[in-house]
C-alpha cells in the first residue's frame, strides 16, 4: 500500500496538465470545425441559362437519325423533237442524315418556371446532308445517249441524289430527328439541372419581305 502512495501523488501533480491538455484539444477541435469544416460539404450547384446554353452548344450539329435508301432511278432527257429521248437507268444506294443544330440555341430559348421546371425551345430538325454511295450504285442501262454517255450519267446521279433528300423528307426523317433529339437531350438536361425539362419547337418571327421597287 505504501509503494502506491508516491504514484498517487505523482498523478495528482500531473492532473492539472492533463486537464489543460483536454481543454486545449477540445477548443482546437471546435475552432477547426468552425473554420474548415465547410470544406467537407458538397459545393452547391447553381444552374442558370449559361450553364444550359454552354452544355447544349457543345453538342454542335448532332446527327440523330440516318435513313438508307436503295432504288431504281430512271432519268430521261429530251434532246430534240425529231429524235428519241435519252434515257439512263440507275440502281442507286444512298443515305440521308437528320440532325439538330444546337448552336442556334439562344438565352431567349430557355425559360425557368419556378424551381422545378425549365422549358427549352429547340431549333427545327433538318436534313444535314444526303448523298449517293457511288461504290454501291451502278448504271443499269443507257438508251439513245448520242455519244453523251458521261454527261448523261453525271446528270442522272445528280437527279438521283436530289431524290434521296426528297424521299427522306417524305419518309419522315425530320419527325424522327425531333423524336430522337428529345430522347437524347431531355435526360441529359434533367440530370444537369435537377428539374423537369420540357422541349418545345423553336419559332422565329421572320420579317416580311418588302415588295420590290418598280
C-alpha positions in Angstrom: 0.0 0.0 0.0 2.9 2.3 0.9 4.5 1.8 -2.5 1.3 3.2 -4.2 1.3 6.5 -2.4 4.2 8.0 -4.4 2.4 7.0 -7.6 -0.9 8.6 -6.5 0.9 11.8 -5.5 2.6 11.9 -9.0 -0.8 11.6 -10.7 -2.3 14.4 -8.6 0.7 16.6 -9.6 0.0 15.8 -13.3 -3.7 16.2 -13.1 -3.7 20.0 -13.9 -1.6 19.3 -17.0 -3.9 16.5 -18.1 -7.0 18.8 -17.7 -5.2 21.6 -19.6 -4.4 19.3 -22.4 -8.0 18.0 -22.7 -9.4 21.6 -22.7 -6.9 22.7 -25.3 -7.7 19.7 -27.5 -11.5 20.4 -27.2 -11.0 24.1 -28.1 -8.8 23.2 -31.1 -11.4 20.7 -32.5 -14.2 23.2 -32.1 -12.3 26.0 -33.8 -11.1 23.7 -36.6 -14.6 22.5 -37.4 -15.9 26.1 -37.4 -13.3 27.4 -39.9 -12.5 24.4 -42.0 -15.5 22.1 -41.6 -17.3 23.8 -44.5 -14.8 22.2 -46.9 -16.2 18.8 -46.3 -19.6 19.9 -47.5 -20.6 19.3 -51.2 -20.5 22.6 -53.2 -23.8 24.0 -54.2 -24.5 23.7 -57.9 -26.2 26.8 -59.4 -28.0 26.2 -62.7 -28.6 29.2 -64.9 -29.1 30.0 -68.6 -25.4 30.0 -69.3 -24.9 26.5 -67.8 -27.5 25.0 -70.1 -26.5 27.1 -73.1 -22.9 26.0 -72.8 -23.8 22.4 -72.4 -26.1 22.3 -75.5 -23.9 24.4 -77.7 -21.1 21.9 -77.2 -23.2 19.3 -79.0 -23.0 21.4 -82.2 -24.8 19.8 -85.1 -25.9 16.5 -83.6 -26.7 13.7 -86.1 -29.7 11.9 -84.7 -31.0 9.6 -87.4 -29.8 8.0 -90.7 -32.1 6.8 -93.5 -30.6 4.4 -96.0 -32.2 4.0 -99.5 -31.9 1.7 -102.4 -33.9 2.4 -105.5 -34.1 2.2 -109.3 -34.0 5.6 -110.8 -34.8 6.4 -114.5 -33.5 9.6 -115.9 -34.9 10.8 -119.2 -33.7 13.9 -121.2 -35.3 15.4 -124.2 -32.8 16.0 -126.9 -34.9 17.1 -129.9 -38.4 16.7 -131.1 -37.1 14.8 -134.0 -35.2 12.0 -132.2 -36.0 9.8 -129.2 -35.2 11.0 -125.7 -32.0 9.9 -124.0 -32.5 7.5 -121.0 -30.3 6.3 -118.2 -31.4 3.8 -115.6 -29.5 3.6 -112.3 -29.6 1.3 -109.4 -28.8 3.7 -106.5 -27.8 3.3 -102.9 -27.9 6.4 -100.8 -28.3 7.8 -97.4 -29.7 10.9 -95.6 -28.9 12.1 -92.1 -31.2 14.2 -89.9 -29.7 16.5 -87.3 -30.4 19.4 -85.0 -28.1 22.4 -84.9 -27.8 23.2 -81.2 -25.6 26.2 -81.9 -28.8 28.1 -83.0 -30.0 28.0 -79.3 -30.0 31.4 -77.5 -30.7 32.5 -74.0 -34.2 33.6 -75.1 -35.0 29.9 -75.8 -34.5 28.9 -72.2 -37.3 29.7 -69.7 -37.2 28.7 -66.0 -40.6 28.2 -64.4 -40.3 28.1 -60.7 -37.8 25.8 -59.0 -38.9 22.6 -60.7 -39.3 23.2 -64.4 -37.3 24.5 -67.3 -38.7 24.9 -70.9 -36.3 24.9 -73.8 -37.2 25.8 -77.4 -35.2 23.5 -79.7 -34.1 24.5 -83.2 -36.1 22.8 -86.0 -34.7 19.5 -87.2 -33.1 19.5 -90.6 -31.5 17.2 -93.2 -27.9 18.0 -92.6 -26.6 16.0 -95.6 -27.6 13.4 -98.1 -25.6 11.6 -100.7 -25.3 8.6 -103.0 -22.8 5.8 -102.3 -21.2 5.6 -105.8 -19.4 2.4 -104.8 -22.7 0.6 -104.2 -24.6 2.3 -107.1 -24.3 1.5 -110.8 -25.7 2.2 -114.3 -28.2 -0.4 -115.2 -28.9 0.7 -118.8 -28.5 3.5 -121.3 -30.5 4.4 -124.3 -30.1 6.9 -127.1 -27.1 8.7 -125.4 -25.8 10.1 -128.7 -22.2 10.0 -127.6 -23.0 11.9 -124.4 -22.7 9.0 -122.1 -20.5 10.6 -119.4 -22.6 13.8 -119.2 -25.9 11.9 -119.0 -24.6 9.6 -116.3 -23.5 12.6 -114.2 -26.8 14.3 -114.7 -28.6 11.1 -113.7 -26.7 10.8 -110.5 -27.4 14.4 -109.6 -31.1 13.8 -110.2 -31.0 10.7 -108.1 -29.2 12.5 -105.3 -31.9 15.2 -105.1 -34.4 12.4 -104.9 -32.7 10.9 -101.9 -33.4 14.1 -99.9 -37.0 14.3 -101.1 -37.5 10.6 -100.3 -36.1 11.1 -96.8 -38.4 14.0 -96.0 -41.4 12.1 -97.4 -40.4 9.1 -95.2 -40.5 11.3 -92.0 -36.8 11.9 -91.3 -37.5 15.3 -89.8 -40.1 13.9 -87.4 -37.8 11.1 -86.4 -35.0 13.5 -85.8 -37.2 15.5 -83.5 -38.2 12.4 -81.5 -34.6 11.3 -81.2 -33.5 14.7 -80.1 -35.9 14.6 -77.2 -34.8 11.1 -76.2 -31.1 12.1 -76.1 -31.3 15.7 -74.8 -34.1 15.6 -72.2 -32.5 13.0 -69.8 -29.1 14.8 -70.0 -30.6 18.2 -69.2 -32.7 16.9 -66.4 -29.6 15.4 -64.8 -27.7 18.7 -65.1 -30.5 21.0 -63.9 -32.2 18.7 -61.4 -35.5 19.9 -62.9 -38.2 18.6 -65.2 -37.3 19.6 -68.8 -39.9 20.4 -71.4 -38.8 20.7 -75.0 -40.8 22.7 -77.5 -40.2 23.7 -81.1 -38.3 26.9 -81.7 -40.2 29.6 -83.5 -38.6 32.5 -85.1 -40.6 35.5 -86.3 -39.3 36.4 -89.7 -39.6 39.9 -91.1 -41.9 40.1 -94.1 -40.3 40.6 -97.4 -40.6 44.1 -98.7 -42.0 44.5 -102.2 -39.5 45.3 -104.9 -39.4 48.8 -106.1 -40.7 49.3 -109.6 
